């Protein structure tokens, strides 16, 4: 897919910001803490300037587009709540609410990270509303709660129907006396969000709020000594869990207990709060050794334990990979080398279950499964980066391949194909049949309630979001289009990528991924894949510059050349890096190396494909997709390099994540 960024931000984005602001209404949702004090959103400071860059993959540009994708599919009438699902192959396209709108907590997290990366203030009114919602959602026991009153869709498509009450009994979410609930997923996301707010502002209120969440979570934990677990259920305010609560196994654990550790580790790194580390360790031990989702070799297991995995015939890739992310962060933060080795072993096994060439990992681990899930790929890229930066192994080339191919293609960068895709479909008003995709009465023809759904500029408002179920060659591999958990996960991974691309420390610069990037010490201009060339514009005095060469270049290859201001620059090989020595402000360092085309044939998902790669970048796939084909990259294949004007932004302080 091609990126038409100027149109998206200048036209669709600006119009959207006006529309959202103009239609916002208040007072419908009944939060648990309506009297919460007001709070000002964070200010993202940095240096902005105009530049001319090669028209090649630019993560900052994709992040800016993702800000649009995070703030577009929202409902201003309900405090900018996310429309969880977007159904594009429908006439007209529609997006709607259900129980899983709580995935919007991922959006709160990602938006803060990407504003730090880009400095974008698009739809800035959303930030203030979301921060206020975070405070209004904090219950008297310190946990974050999702309100059911004032959100008429909140009991639709409920995957976790059991609710624990203050007296230790249980009921169901359909019980009208249940008006607020929380869940380990919700707690984990809230911990992340408030940790980010604390890192940005230093406001002790956020730190204190997270500490209360952790302390209260420890009270809910069924503690077994070296491990502990939560029931795979929801909780009312002040809920009490019996010590004999059933020990869950299978996929339900991955959606609850496995979601918390990474958040806890992030707070521990930011504050040193020991109970966060203790709770993370107990949950990791449970997930790894007792929940029957991993074997001793790190292979994913559990398909016989859960109805969803039985239905689809294999383990859910993203649920397992996300659990590994929490383990990876814990291992790095605590120096646990044994756990790090386990994560590495599991990652290598998981990599072999999909296409390591393009980054296609099946949604469910079943032979020939036709679609991937962007969540799974986002996790694998994040794992590759974290394991590499943590010194466990070298996966820079894995990350480079996957970022340039399936990940880049999974972002929705244009919608001109959608009119043709929906033109022959009968015009159909949304009904409950559209909504009840996880259960209920699939034959219901009743009209969907008005507040549940939006048909307003659905495609345009989702520009910058990520595909829910793409295939190897088509963005519309699945019939729906977008489940926004994928947008939340992928946009967070955009921030990991941006942070990892280069490292600046004490007068030294190390470039790890050859992609366009602005930084305080230097700006990077990538000519890949059109040419094997990268240029560094030096902005600060540097004692040492190191650049990593891509995997198709042999170490010590005599075909690699370097110049500084057009003159030959001697360099030394240090494994996969070129040590280019010192550099001064205003100088241009240029690295040139061969890049050639090769053709491979590979089974990916349900099909056999012929791929043409230029370096690590797929420039052609056959057979092509039928609805929204991927890899429309003839210009790159021809070596045609255009330049384009951009606004670059260098943050004063990236959030460490």
KOLLUM-654576 format. One record per residue (C-alpha): x, y, z. Coordinates in steps of 0.2 Angstrom, whole numbers, padded with zeros to 4 digits. Layout:
BEGIN
REC      px      py      pz
REC       X       Y       Z
...
REM end
This chain:
BEGIN
REC      px      py      pz
REC    0000    0000    0000
REC    0006    0018   -0004
REC    0006    0031    0009
REC   -0004    0047    0005
REC    0001    0056    0021
REC   -0002    0074    0016
REC   -0020    0071    0011
REC   -0023    0061    0027
REC   -0017    0074    0039
REC   -0021    0090    0030
REC   -0038    0085    0024
REC   -0046    0070    0033
REC   -0037    0073    0049
REC   -0041    0092    0051
REC   -0059    0089    0046
REC   -0060    0075    0059
REC   -0053    0085    0073
REC   -0067    0099    0070
REC   -0081    0086    0069
REC   -0076    0077    0085
REC   -0074    0093    0095
REC   -0090    0100    0089
REC   -0101    0085    0093
REC   -0094    0080    0110
REC   -0107    0079    0124
REC   -0105    0075    0143
REC   -0114    0066    0157
REC   -0121    0050    0149
REC   -0109    0038    0157
REC   -0109    0035    0176
REC   -0092    0033    0182
REC   -0087    0026    0200
REC   -0078    0043    0204
REC   -0088    0057    0196
REC   -0080    0070    0208
REC   -0062    0067    0202
REC   -0052    0083    0201
REC   -0048    0090    0184
REC   -0031    0087    0176
REC   -0021    0095    0162
REC   -0014    0084    0148
REC    0004    0082    0146
REC    0014    0094    0135
REC    0025    0086    0122
REC    0041    0097    0120
REC    0054    0095    0107
REC    0062    0103    0091
REC    0052    0103    0075
REC    0059    0108    0058
REC    0056    0105    0040
REC    0067    0093    0030
REC    0068    0084    0013
REC    0070    0065    0015
REC    0070    0050    0003
REC    0052    0043    0000
REC    0056    0027    0009
REC    0048    0019    0025
REC    0048    0032    0039
REC    0042    0026    0056
REC    0039    0044    0062
REC    0028    0047    0048
REC    0019    0031    0051
REC    0017    0036    0069
REC    0010    0052    0065
REC   -0003    0043    0054
REC   -0006    0031    0068
REC   -0011    0046    0079
REC   -0025    0049    0067
REC   -0030    0030    0068
REC   -0030    0031    0087
REC   -0041    0047    0088
REC   -0052    0044    0073
REC   -0063    0029    0077
REC   -0070    0036    0093
REC   -0087    0042    0100
REC   -0087    0060    0106
REC   -0105    0057    0113
REC   -0097    0045    0126
REC   -0081    0053    0131
REC   -0072    0048    0116
REC   -0075    0029    0119
REC   -0068    0018    0106
REC   -0079    0009    0093
REC   -0071   -0008    0096
REC   -0075   -0016    0079
REC   -0074   -0009    0062
REC   -0083   -0018    0048
REC   -0077   -0012    0031
REC   -0085   -0024    0019
REC   -0102   -0018    0023
REC   -0113   -0006    0013
REC   -0111    0006    0021
REC   -0095    0003    0031
REC   -0099    0004    0050
REC   -0091    0004    0067
REC   -0099   -0001    0083
REC   -0098   -0003    0102
REC   -0098   -0018    0112
REC   -0091   -0025    0129
REC   -0074   -0025    0122
REC   -0073   -0006    0120
REC   -0062   -0007    0135
REC   -0048   -0011    0122
REC   -0048    0008    0121
REC   -0036    0008    0136
REC   -0023    0002    0124
REC   -0026    0018    0114
REC   -0024    0029    0129
REC   -0007    0021    0131
REC   -0001    0021    0113
REC   -0007    0039    0110
REC    0004    0046    0124
REC    0019    0036    0117
REC    0016    0042    0099
REC    0013    0060    0104
REC    0030    0059    0112
REC    0038    0052    0096
REC    0029    0064    0084
REC    0024    0080    0093
REC    0007    0079    0084
REC   -0007    0088    0092
REC   -0020    0081    0081
REC   -0037    0079    0090
REC   -0029    0085    0106
REC   -0045    0087    0115
REC   -0046    0068    0116
REC   -0031    0068    0128
REC   -0039    0079    0141
REC   -0055    0068    0140
REC   -0046    0052    0142
REC   -0035    0058    0157
REC   -0051    0063    0166
REC   -0059    0047    0162
REC   -0044    0038    0170
REC   -0047    0048    0187
REC   -0066    0045    0186
REC   -0063    0027    0184
REC   -0053    0024    0200
REC   -0064    0016    0213
REC   -0063    0017    0232
REC   -0052    0002    0234
REC   -0039    0009    0221
REC   -0043   -0002    0206
REC   -0049    0005    0189
REC   -0067    0001    0185
REC   -0077    0000    0169
REC   -0095    0007    0171
REC   -0110   -0002    0164
REC   -0123    0011    0167
REC   -0124    0024    0153
REC   -0116    0012    0140
REC   -0130    0002    0133
REC   -0119   -0010    0124
REC   -0108   -0014    0139
REC   -0116   -0031    0142
REC   -0115   -0037    0123
REC   -0103   -0050    0118
REC   -0096   -0053    0136
REC   -0081   -0065    0136
REC   -0080   -0065    0155
REC   -0097   -0067    0162
REC   -0093   -0071    0180
REC   -0092   -0056    0193
REC   -0085   -0058    0210
REC   -0094   -0048    0224
REC   -0089   -0039    0240
REC   -0096   -0054    0250
REC   -0086   -0067    0241
REC   -0101   -0073    0231
REC   -0102   -0072    0212
REC   -0115   -0067    0200
REC   -0115   -0063    0181
REC   -0112   -0047    0171
REC   -0130   -0048    0166
REC   -0136   -0045    0184
REC   -0143   -0027    0183
REC   -0136   -0024    0201
REC   -0118   -0025    0194
REC   -0114   -0007    0188
REC   -0095   -0007    0189
REC   -0082   -0020    0185
REC   -0064   -0023    0183
REC   -0053   -0037    0177
REC   -0034   -0040    0176
REC   -0033   -0034    0158
REC   -0041   -0017    0164
REC   -0029   -0016    0179
REC   -0014   -0020    0168
REC   -0018   -0006    0155
REC   -0022    0006    0169
REC   -0005    0003    0177
REC    0003    0006    0160
REC   -0006    0022    0157
REC   -0003    0030    0174
REC    0015    0025    0174
REC    0017    0034    0158
REC    0008    0049    0165
REC    0020    0049    0180
REC    0035    0048    0169
REC    0029    0062    0159
REC    0024    0074    0173
REC    0032    0068    0189
REC    0015    0071    0197
REC    0015    0060    0213
REC   -0004    0057    0212
REC   -0001    0045    0197
REC    0013    0035    0207
REC    0002    0034    0222
REC   -0013    0028    0212
REC   -0003    0014    0204
REC    0004    0009    0221
REC   -0014    0007    0227
REC   -0019   -0003    0212
REC   -0004   -0015    0215
REC   -0008   -0017    0234
REC   -0026   -0020    0230
REC   -0022   -0033    0216
REC   -0011   -0043    0229
REC   -0026   -0044    0240
REC   -0037   -0051    0226
REC   -0023   -0064    0221
REC   -0025   -0082    0226
REC   -0007   -0083    0233
REC    0001   -0100    0232
REC    0019   -0095    0238
REC    0030   -0094    0223
REC    0016   -0091    0211
REC   -0002   -0084    0212
REC   -0017   -0082    0200
REC   -0033   -0072    0198
REC   -0049   -0081    0194
REC   -0053   -0079    0176
REC   -0067   -0067    0180
REC   -0072   -0049    0183
REC   -0073   -0040    0200
REC   -0085   -0028    0208
REC   -0078   -0014    0219
REC   -0071   -0021    0235
REC   -0073   -0039    0229
REC   -0067   -0053    0239
REC   -0060   -0069    0231
REC   -0061   -0085    0241
REC   -0044   -0094    0243
REC   -0052   -0110    0235
REC   -0056   -0100    0219
REC   -0053   -0112    0204
REC   -0036   -0111    0196
REC   -0039   -0107    0178
REC   -0029   -0114    0164
REC   -0028   -0112    0145
REC   -0032   -0096    0135
REC   -0042   -0087    0149
REC   -0026   -0086    0159
REC   -0017   -0077    0144
REC   -0031   -0064    0144
REC   -0030   -0061    0162
REC   -0015   -0066    0173
REC   -0003   -0065    0158
REC   -0008   -0047    0154
REC   -0002   -0039    0170
REC    0017   -0043    0172
REC    0024   -0031    0159
REC    0014   -0017    0166
REC    0020   -0021    0183
REC    0038   -0022    0177
REC    0037   -0005    0169
REC    0031    0003    0185
REC    0045   -0006    0195
REC    0058    0001    0183
REC    0051    0018    0184
REC    0049    0019    0203
REC    0058    0004    0211
REC    0041   -0002    0220
REC    0045   -0019    0226
REC    0027   -0026    0227
REC    0026   -0023    0208
REC    0041   -0034    0205
REC    0034   -0047    0218
REC    0017   -0048    0210
REC    0024   -0049    0192
REC    0035   -0064    0198
REC    0021   -0074    0205
REC    0010   -0071    0189
REC    0025   -0076    0178
REC    0028   -0092    0188
REC    0009   -0096    0186
REC    0008   -0093    0168
REC    0024   -0102    0164
REC    0023   -0117    0175
REC    0005   -0120    0180
REC   -0007   -0113    0167
REC   -0003   -0126    0154
REC    0000   -0114    0140
REC    0019   -0117    0138
REC    0029   -0133    0138
REC    0047   -0134    0145
REC    0054   -0129    0128
REC    0044   -0114    0127
REC    0032   -0121    0114
REC    0014   -0114    0114
REC    0001   -0127    0121
REC   -0016   -0127    0128
REC   -0028   -0130    0112
REC   -0037   -0144    0121
REC   -0041   -0134    0136
REC   -0051   -0119    0129
REC   -0066   -0118    0118
REC   -0060   -0104    0107
REC   -0043   -0113    0103
REC   -0053   -0130    0100
REC   -0065   -0121    0088
REC   -0050   -0114    0078
REC   -0039   -0129    0080
REC   -0024   -0121    0087
REC   -0016   -0110    0100
REC   -0019   -0091    0100
REC   -0003   -0084    0094
REC   -0005   -0066    0101
REC   -0010   -0072    0118
REC    0006   -0082    0120
REC    0017   -0070    0113
REC    0011   -0056    0124
REC    0014   -0066    0139
REC    0032   -0068    0133
REC    0034   -0049    0132
REC    0030   -0048    0151
REC    0043   -0062    0154
REC    0056   -0053    0143
REC    0054   -0036    0152
REC    0055   -0045    0169
REC    0071   -0054    0164
REC    0079   -0038    0159
REC    0074   -0028    0174
REC    0079   -0041    0186
REC    0094   -0049    0178
REC    0085   -0066    0177
REC    0096   -0075    0164
REC    0086   -0092    0165
REC    0070   -0083    0161
REC    0078   -0073    0147
REC    0084   -0090    0140
REC    0067   -0097    0141
REC    0059   -0082    0132
REC    0073   -0083    0118
REC    0069   -0102    0116
REC    0051   -0099    0114
REC    0053   -0084    0102
REC    0064   -0094    0091
REC    0051   -0108    0091
REC    0037   -0096    0087
REC    0046   -0088    0073
REC    0047   -0105    0064
REC    0028   -0106    0065
REC    0025   -0093    0052
REC    0035   -0084    0039
REC    0051   -0076    0045
REC    0053   -0069    0028
REC    0038   -0056    0029
REC    0032   -0058    0047
REC    0016   -0067    0044
REC    0011   -0077    0060
REC   -0005   -0086    0060
REC   -0019   -0080    0072
REC   -0021   -0098    0078
REC   -0007   -0111    0076
REC   -0016   -0122    0064
REC   -0008   -0128    0048
REC   -0013   -0117    0033
REC   -0022   -0105    0044
REC   -0027   -0091    0031
REC   -0025   -0075    0041
REC   -0013   -0067    0053
REC   -0017   -0055    0067
REC   -0007   -0039    0068
REC   -0007   -0041    0087
REC    0004   -0057    0084
REC    0016   -0048    0073
REC    0017   -0033    0084
REC    0022   -0044    0098
REC    0035   -0053    0088
REC    0043   -0037    0083
REC    0043   -0031    0101
REC    0051   -0047    0107
REC    0065   -0046    0093
REC    0069   -0029    0099
REC    0069   -0032    0117
REC    0079   -0048    0116
REC    0092   -0039    0106
REC    0093   -0024    0116
REC    0094   -0034    0131
REC    0109   -0043    0125
REC    0100   -0060    0124
REC    0102   -0063    0105
REC    0104   -0053    0089
REC    0087   -0052    0080
REC    0089   -0035    0072
REC    0087   -0043    0055
REC    0071   -0052    0060
REC    0064   -0035    0066
REC    0070   -0026    0050
REC    0061   -0039    0038
REC    0045   -0039    0048
REC    0044   -0020    0049
REC    0047   -0017    0031
REC    0035   -0030    0025
REC    0019   -0037    0034
REC    0019   -0024    0048
REC    0021   -0009    0036
REC    0008   -0016    0024
REC   -0005   -0020    0039
REC   -0007   -0001    0042
REC   -0022    0007    0033
REC   -0014    0020    0023
REC   -0027    0023    0009
REC   -0046    0019    0007
REC   -0048    0022   -0012
REC   -0050    0003   -0014
REC   -0065    0002   -0003
REC   -0078    0010   -0014
REC   -0075   -0004   -0027
REC   -0075   -0017   -0014
REC   -0092   -0012   -0007
REC   -0101   -0006   -0023
REC   -0109   -0023   -0027
REC   -0114   -0027   -0009
REC   -0133   -0023   -0006
REC   -0136   -0008    0005
REC   -0140   -0015    0022
REC   -0144   -0005    0038
REC   -0134   -0012    0053
REC   -0143   -0025    0063
REC   -0140   -0035    0079
REC   -0134   -0049    0067
REC   -0119   -0038    0063
REC   -0115   -0035    0081
REC   -0117   -0053    0089
REC   -0101   -0060    0081
REC   -0096   -0069    0097
REC   -0112   -0077    0102
REC   -0130   -0072    0104
REC   -0144   -0075    0091
REC   -0135   -0074    0074
REC   -0152   -0073    0065
REC   -0158   -0058    0073
REC   -0164   -0045    0061
REC   -0168   -0031    0073
REC   -0160   -0014    0070
REC   -0145   -0010    0079
REC   -0148    0003    0092
REC   -0143    0020    0086
REC   -0130    0023    0100
REC   -0121    0007    0096
REC   -0115    0011    0079
REC   -0108    0024    0067
REC   -0108    0025    0048
REC   -0100    0043    0048
REC   -0084    0043    0037
REC   -0080    0026    0044
REC   -0065    0022    0032
REC   -0058    0040    0033
REC   -0059    0040    0052
REC   -0049    0023    0053
REC   -0034    0029    0042
REC   -0019    0025    0052
REC   -0026    0010    0061
REC   -0021   -0008    0058
REC   -0029   -0023    0050
REC   -0037   -0036    0061
REC   -0036   -0051    0049
REC   -0024   -0048    0034
REC   -0018   -0063    0023
REC   -0001   -0064    0016
REC   -0006   -0054    0000
REC   -0022   -0044    0005
REC   -0026   -0031    0018
REC   -0044   -0038    0019
REC   -0039   -0056    0022
REC   -0054   -0057    0034
REC   -0072   -0051    0031
REC   -0073   -0038    0045
REC   -0057   -0027    0043
REC   -0052   -0020    0060
REC   -0053   -0026    0078
REC   -0045   -0012    0087
REC   -0035   -0022    0099
REC   -0023   -0024    0084
REC   -0022   -0005    0082
REC   -0018   -0003    0100
REC   -0004   -0016    0100
REC    0003   -0011    0084
REC    0004    0008    0088
REC    0013    0004    0104
REC    0026   -0007    0094
REC    0028    0008    0083
REC    0035    0017    0098
REC    0047    0002    0102
REC    0053    0003    0084
REC    0056    0021    0084
REC    0066    0020    0101
REC    0076    0005    0095
REC    0082    0012    0078
REC    0097    0021    0085
REC    0105    0024    0102
REC    0113    0040    0108
REC    0124    0040    0123
REC    0138    0050    0129
REC    0145    0057    0113
REC    0142    0040    0103
REC    0129    0036    0090
REC    0124    0018    0085
REC    0112    0015    0071
REC    0103   -0001    0072
REC    0090   -0001    0058
REC    0092    0008    0042
REC    0076    0018    0041
REC    0073    0037    0041
REC    0075    0044    0058
REC    0078    0061    0066
REC    0088    0063    0082
REC    0097    0075    0092
REC    0114    0069    0087
REC    0111    0066    0068
REC    0097    0064    0055
REC    0097    0047    0046
REC    0092    0047    0027
REC    0088    0029    0021
REC    0088    0025    0002
REC    0082    0007    0005
REC    0076   -0003   -0004
REC    0079    0008   -0020
REC    0097    0009   -0016
REC    0109    0001   -0004
REC    0113    0018    0004
REC    0111    0027    0020
REC    0117    0045    0024
REC    0119    0053    0042
REC    0119    0071    0044
REC    0129    0075    0060
REC    0121    0088    0071
REC    0132    0086    0087
REC    0150    0082    0090
REC    0152    0063    0091
REC    0167    0053    0097
REC    0161    0037    0088
REC    0148    0032    0075
REC    0143    0014    0072
REC    0131    0008    0058
REC    0124   -0009    0057
REC    0124   -0017    0040
REC    0110   -0028    0034
REC    0110   -0046    0034
REC    0113   -0049    0015
REC    0130   -0041    0017
REC    0144   -0053    0022
REC    0154   -0047    0037
REC    0171   -0038    0031
REC    0163   -0037    0013
REC    0175   -0026    0002
REC    0159   -0020   -0007
REC    0155   -0009    0008
REC    0161    0009    0006
REC    0160    0024    0017
REC    0163    0043    0014
REC    0163    0059    0024
REC    0158    0074    0015
REC    0162    0065   -0001
REC    0179    0059    0004
REC    0184    0041    0008
REC    0182    0037    0027
REC    0192    0022    0034
REC    0181    0011    0045
REC    0183   -0005    0055
REC    0171   -0020    0056
REC    0165   -0025    0073
REC    0154   -0040    0070
REC    0139   -0033    0060
REC    0143   -0015    0064
REC    0154   -0002    0055
REC    0164    0008    0066
REC    0166    0025    0057
REC    0175    0034    0070
REC    0172    0052    0075
REC    0161    0065    0066
REC    0158    0084    0068
REC    0142    0094    0066
REC    0138    0098    0048
REC    0147    0083    0041
REC    0138    0070    0030
REC    0143    0052    0033
REC    0138    0040    0019
REC    0138    0021    0019
REC    0135    0012    0002
REC    0133   -0007   -0001
REC    0126   -0018   -0014
REC    0107   -0022   -0014
REC    0101   -0035   -0026
REC    0084   -0043   -0031
REC    0080   -0061   -0028
REC    0065   -0072   -0030
REC    0059   -0085   -0018
REC    0044   -0097   -0016
REC    0036   -0099    0001
REC    0020   -0106    0009
REC    0013   -0093    0019
REC   -0004   -0096    0028
REC   -0015   -0105    0016
REC   -0006   -0101    0000
REC    0010   -0103   -0010
REC    0017   -0087   -0015
REC    0031   -0081   -0026
REC    0040   -0066   -0018
REC    0052   -0054   -0026
REC    0063   -0046   -0013
REC    0075   -0032   -0014
REC    0086   -0033    0001
REC    0074   -0037    0015
REC    0059   -0028    0006
REC    0046   -0038   -0003
REC    0043   -0028   -0019
REC    0031   -0040   -0027
REC    0020   -0055   -0022
REC    0011   -0067   -0034
REC   -0003   -0071   -0034
REC   -0009   -0054   -0029
REC   -0023   -0050   -0017
REC   -0040   -0047   -0024
REC   -0048   -0033   -0013
REC   -0034   -0023   -0006
REC   -0018   -0030   -0013
REC   -0002   -0029   -0003
REC    0016   -0025   -0009
REC    0011   -0013   -0023
REC    0029   -0008   -0024
REC    0034   -0006   -0042
REC    0043    0011   -0039
REC    0054    0003   -0026
REC    0058   -0012   -0038
REC    0063    0000   -0052
REC    0074    0009   -0040
REC    0065    0025   -0043
REC    0069    0036   -0028
REC    0058    0052   -0025
REC    0061    0065   -0011
REC    0047    0073   -0001
REC    0046    0087    0012
REC    0042    0082    0030
REC    0040    0090    0047
REC    0053    0082    0058
REC    0052    0081    0077
REC    0065    0077    0090
REC    0057    0075    0107
REC    0066    0082    0122
REC    0062    0066    0131
REC    0056    0050    0124
REC    0046    0039    0136
REC    0057    0024    0141
REC    0046    0009    0137
REM end
